[in-house]
Amino acid sequence: MDGVLADVESSWVYVHKTFGVNNDHSLRAYLRGEISDLEFIRRDIKLWKDKEPEVNANKIRNILSEIPLMPGASETLRSLRQDGYRTAIVSAGIDILADMITEMNSIDIHLANGMVTDRLGRLTGEGVLRVRLADKGDAVDQVGRRLGASKQETTSVGNSRYDISMFDRSQMGIAFCPADKVVREKAGAVVDRKDLREILKFIQ
């Protein structure tokens, strides 16, 4: 989702910037294997609650609603639907944004990470883990089972090294505006132009 369907590096980082915080310390700890994915999410939420203890899901939704879609995203999804393809979001980004993009574009299914709220919609500080950043491949397999699609029937699109595990579980992996040379090297196809419609030539 982030960097492919949504024109933003990271939905989590986008919210951090709105609150004037950063998660660099947690990211380094995660990459060193010192904290789990769920703890990484908890620490991100804590940054927001430290700034605004009563922060609620509506506040996060309003922030995320400002993120633009990637150029060509809606047209690409519409074209794929018309040609009989089913579409899915697999993302370690925020599920609120995935919900919005799914609803706007009639995406079949999505898996993304989130946050627990109380009965008033306030963030409790607990996270919801559905997609591991370092192993999105498991989520691709899960989506494939739910949609009845085999590896040979699956194409994944990503932009960073964290997406390589998706490519490994797909017949085709497309690197879209790759953020690093590692994902570029592991992809079966590469798109350098910032227009998602460019991926259609490799799918159709």
LOSE-350287 format. One line per field, with one value per residue (C-alpha): x, z, y; residue number from 1; residue in three letters. Coordinates in Angstrom, 3 decimals. Layout:
N
X: X ... $
Z: Z ... $
Y: Y ... $
pos: NUM ... $
code: ALA ... $
REM end
This chain:
204
X: 0.000 2.479 4.568 2.422 -1.280 -0.719 1.713 3.529 6.662 4.924 1.464 2.910 5.622 3.046 1.139 4.392 5.223 1.799 2.413 5.999 7.594 9.783 10.286 13.898 14.960 12.241 13.015 16.669 15.681 13.320 15.923 18.376 15.796 15.438 11.668 8.792 6.458 3.720 6.034 7.087 3.411 2.873 5.849 4.531 1.123 2.781 4.507 1.089 -0.438 2.498 1.631 -2.147 -3.253 -6.902 -6.109 -8.810 -9.244 -11.121 -8.088 -5.874 -8.429 -8.539 -4.746 -4.566 -7.347 -4.904 -2.623 -3.104 -3.426 -0.502 -0.966 -2.790 -3.843 -7.607 -7.317 -5.072 -7.411 -10.416 -8.625 -7.679 -11.262 -12.583 -10.161 -11.325 -8.442 -9.018 -7.021 -5.684 -3.707 -0.987 0.688 2.452 0.903 -2.193 -5.466 -7.516 -5.849 -6.241 -9.970 -10.333 -8.437 -10.308 -13.680 -12.814 -11.494 -13.548 -10.506 -11.440 -9.517 -6.908 -4.553 -2.838 -1.899 -3.918 -4.613 -7.052 -9.612 -11.870 -15.652 -15.200 -12.830 -9.724 -6.474 -5.643 -1.993 -2.309 -1.654 -3.148 -0.614 -1.758 1.299 4.895 7.067 9.961 7.792 4.826 5.004 2.925 0.182 0.326 -0.205 -3.143 -4.747 -4.173 -5.991 -8.916 -9.191 -8.505 -5.388 -2.202 1.325 1.241 -1.836 -0.406 1.449 2.839 3.790 6.131 8.730 11.180 13.289 10.469 8.400 10.816 9.121 5.916 7.751 8.982 5.371 4.216 4.645 5.652 7.084 7.016 9.214 7.371 9.620 12.001 13.378 16.565 18.600 17.856 14.166 15.065 17.364 14.831 11.892 10.839 9.957 10.747 8.731 10.616 7.893 5.595 2.374 0.885 -0.667 2.846 2.511 -0.322 2.029 3.624 0.320 -1.711 $
Z: 0.000 1.162 -1.782 -4.260 -3.891 -1.497 -2.476 0.857 2.142 5.234 6.681 10.201 9.505 7.959 11.258 13.209 11.229 11.944 15.672 15.361 16.498 14.896 15.419 14.292 17.610 17.429 13.791 14.605 17.527 15.269 12.549 15.187 16.286 19.744 19.552 17.883 15.231 17.821 20.171 17.224 16.676 20.393 20.473 17.457 19.098 22.350 20.505 19.556 23.005 24.643 22.552 22.854 25.604 24.452 20.757 19.012 15.798 14.133 14.576 12.933 10.145 9.440 9.224 6.892 4.662 3.517 1.892 -1.892 -4.004 -6.244 -9.754 -11.865 -8.871 -9.360 -13.111 -12.614 -10.132 -12.352 -15.364 -13.403 -12.206 -15.738 -16.911 -14.212 -11.768 -8.006 -5.979 -2.432 -0.146 1.947 4.062 7.355 7.139 8.957 8.395 8.539 5.327 3.820 4.653 2.855 -0.245 -0.359 -0.166 -2.778 -5.277 -4.681 -3.640 -2.744 0.488 2.637 5.460 7.338 10.901 13.327 16.827 19.578 20.702 23.748 23.605 22.994 20.072 21.978 21.319 24.199 23.222 22.125 18.517 16.090 14.117 10.852 8.601 9.748 8.145 7.623 6.316 4.252 2.374 5.027 4.538 0.754 1.307 3.598 1.046 -1.688 0.326 0.992 -2.678 -3.974 -5.861 -6.136 -6.269 -10.054 -10.208 -8.022 -8.861 -6.095 -6.385 -3.877 -3.552 -0.812 0.493 2.914 -0.088 -1.345 0.712 -1.215 -4.493 -3.244 -2.786 -6.204 -9.815 -10.619 -8.417 -9.712 -8.120 -8.430 -8.119 -6.030 -2.910 -2.942 -5.287 -3.362 -4.281 -7.823 -8.159 -6.718 -8.877 -12.114 -13.531 -12.590 -13.091 -12.579 -13.716 -10.947 -12.583 -11.366 -14.770 -15.893 -14.052 -16.342 -19.206 -17.038 -15.824 -19.012 $
Y: 0.000 2.648 3.790 1.838 2.644 5.540 8.271 8.242 6.553 5.172 5.748 5.382 7.952 10.293 10.309 10.710 13.825 15.293 14.853 16.098 12.835 10.168 6.446 6.124 4.596 1.937 1.180 0.572 -1.670 -3.623 -4.093 -5.357 -7.921 -6.392 -5.818 -7.656 -6.318 -5.856 -3.965 -1.791 -0.891 -0.221 2.145 4.039 4.499 5.590 8.430 9.813 9.274 11.017 14.074 13.726 11.281 11.257 10.735 8.741 6.791 9.653 11.897 9.289 8.787 12.530 12.653 9.661 11.014 13.700 11.114 11.151 8.065 7.199 8.622 6.059 3.924 4.115 3.613 0.591 -1.062 -0.394 -1.894 -5.008 -5.488 -5.121 -7.802 -10.215 -9.887 -9.820 -7.337 -7.233 -4.962 -6.593 -3.945 -3.357 0.115 1.340 -0.499 2.715 3.874 0.400 0.552 3.875 2.799 -0.510 1.188 3.822 1.292 -1.878 -3.914 -7.491 -7.901 -6.210 -7.100 -4.278 -3.414 -1.353 -0.162 -1.091 1.500 1.745 2.191 5.919 5.348 6.419 4.554 2.222 1.932 -1.685 -2.645 -5.142 -7.191 -8.767 -8.301 -8.646 -5.975 -8.367 -11.225 -10.079 -13.368 -15.125 -12.538 -13.038 -16.768 -16.018 -13.708 -16.284 -18.947 -16.627 -15.665 -19.165 -18.043 -20.099 -18.718 -19.180 -16.942 -14.180 -10.972 -8.763 -5.106 -3.466 -0.756 -1.751 -4.619 -5.413 -6.519 -9.159 -11.881 -11.077 -11.573 -14.952 -16.115 -14.862 -15.839 -12.259 -9.523 -5.955 -3.288 0.029 3.091 0.972 2.596 0.533 -1.619 -4.807 -4.855 -3.822 -6.832 -9.285 -8.181 -9.832 -6.410 -2.818 0.374 3.634 6.016 7.277 6.114 2.859 2.189 1.214 -2.101 -3.200 -4.021 -6.706 -8.153 -8.023 $
pos: 1 2 3 4 5 6 7 8 9 10 11 12 13 14 15 16 17 18 19 20 21 22 23 24 25 26 27 28 29 30 31 32 33 34 35 36 37 38 39 40 41 42 43 44 45 46 47 48 49 50 51 52 53 54 55 56 57 58 59 60 61 62 63 64 65 66 67 68 69 70 71 72 73 74 75 76 77 78 79 80 81 82 83 84 85 86 87 88 89 90 91 92 93 94 95 96 97 98 99 100 101 102 103 104 105 106 107 108 109 110 111 112 113 114 115 116 117 118 119 120 121 122 123 124 125 126 127 128 129 130 131 132 133 134 135 136 137 138 139 140 141 142 143 144 145 146 147 148 149 150 151 152 153 154 155 156 157 158 159 160 161 162 163 164 165 166 167 168 169 170 171 172 173 174 175 176 177 178 179 180 181 182 183 184 185 186 187 188 189 190 191 192 193 194 195 196 197 198 199 200 201 202 203 204 $
code: MET ASP GLY VAL LEU ALA ASP VAL GLU SER SER TRP VAL TYR VAL HIS LYS THR PHE GLY VAL ASN ASN ASP HIS SER LEU ARG ALA TYR LEU ARG GLY GLU ILE SER ASP LEU GLU PHE ILE ARG ARG ASP ILE LYS LEU TRP LYS ASP LYS GLU PRO GLU VAL ASN ALA ASN LYS ILE ARG ASN ILE LEU SER GLU ILE PRO LEU MET PRO GLY ALA SER GLU THR LEU ARG SER LEU ARG GLN ASP GLY TYR ARG THR ALA ILE VAL SER ALA GLY ILE ASP ILE LEU ALA ASP MET ILE THR GLU MET ASN SER ILE ASP ILE HIS LEU ALA ASN GLY MET VAL THR ASP ARG LEU GLY ARG LEU THR GLY GLU GLY VAL LEU ARG VAL ARG LEU ALA ASP LYS GLY ASP ALA VAL ASP GLN VAL GLY ARG ARG LEU GLY ALA SER LYS GLN GLU THR THR SER VAL GLY ASN SER ARG TYR ASP ILE SER MET PHE ASP ARG SER GLN MET GLY ILE ALA PHE CYS PRO ALA ASP LYS VAL VAL ARG GLU LYS ALA GLY ALA VAL VAL ASP ARG LYS ASP LEU ARG GLU ILE LEU LYS PHE ILE GLN $
REM end
